[in-house]
Amino acid sequence: MEKRTLFTNKGLGIALVVPQVLLIFTFFYWPAGQALYWAFTLERPWGGGNEWVGTSNFTQLLGDPVYWNSILTSLIFAFSATVLAMGVALTMALLVDRELRGFRVYRTVLVWPYAIAAPALGVAFRFILAPEAGFMAYLNHAFPGLWNPALNGAQAMIAIVIAYVWKYIGYNFIFFLAALQAIPKSLIEAAAMDGSGLLRRIRDIQLPLLTPTIFFLVVINLTDSFTDSFGIVDLMTAGGPNRATELMVYKIFFDGFKGLDYSGAAAQSIILMLLVIALTVFQFRFLERRVHYK
């Protein structure tokens, strides 16, 4: 007969749960409720509370081509950063997993960038990729006008993508390396004995077994690219030039805190939340079918 252990100290259980409930309510449900309230109301010009306006804030936003440009820009940034960050991290994890010379040093150093705060990273890459200093100055001297993200929108987008990818390579690398080391070495050795080359073993054995990790990282990277890019954009490009890097999360900040359009910014935050939820549901609905858990 199976024996079951029962937890009878209800007071201790409640004491352990209450702090977590308070944190969730304070930092998630309460701000989300306030955002919903502001999104469907409009502050009176001379104070005195908010006036219910229904969906007019959303209608105004969805009729604004500038806002649609921020959505398109965010999608381009998110997919570019996700593909590059995961692709580079997977390549590095495969190299480290083969235990090439110095792999212990690589394994340690490659994790460090993720520990750097986004604002500090933005300041660093603003100087690293500055057209008038460092390596880029030599390129501009040899090829005048080759690189100037302050004037070229495409180059500004490339700059923030590079900075963001550099940070998230370390995060993805940790998961890819852990997943690769969890694959039984006997499978790799058996394939090698059968005559399979390195690329064939990666394609037919390692990548199929990595699909749960790849799926998890796709969801995390896409979600974070919509919400965790503010510091880099704010300090590197401030949304410019000509709104070329004005991502949705940065536009929320700019309209809300600089333009003082709290209702519009709240409506934008709701749309951003719905977009992230829709992308996540799409991934679970269609991409998870290709995941092999066994």
Sequence and secondary structure as in RCSB ss.txt:
>XXXX:A:sequence
MEKRTLFTNKGLGIALVVPQVLLIFTFFYWPAGQALYWAFTLERPWGGGNEWVGTSNFTQLLGDPVYWNSILTSL
IFAFSATVLAMGVALTMALLVDRELRGFRVYRTVLVWPYAIAAPALGVAFRFILAPEAGFMAYLNHAFPGLWNPA
LNGAQAMIAIVIAYVWKYIGYNFIFFLAALQAIPKSLIEAAAMDGSGLLRRIRDIQLPLLTPTIFFLVVINLTDS
FTDSFGIVDLMTAGGPNRATELMVYKIFFDGFKGLDYSGAAAQSIILMLLVIALTVFQFRFLERRVHYK
>XXXX:A:secstr
         HHHHHHHHHHHHHHHIIIIIHHHHHHHHHHTEEE TT S EEE TTHHHHHHHT HHHHHHHHHHH
HHHHHHHHHHHHHHHHHHHHHHTT TTHHHHHHHTTGGGGS HHHHHHHHHHHT TTSHHHHHHHHHSTTS  TT
T HHHHHHHHHHHHHHHHHHHHHHHHHHHHHHS HHHHHHHHHTT  HHHHIIIIIHHHHHHHHHHHHHHHHHHH
HHS HHHHHHHTTT STTTT  HHHHHHIIIIIS  HHHHHHHHHHHHHHHHHHHHHHHHHGGGG    
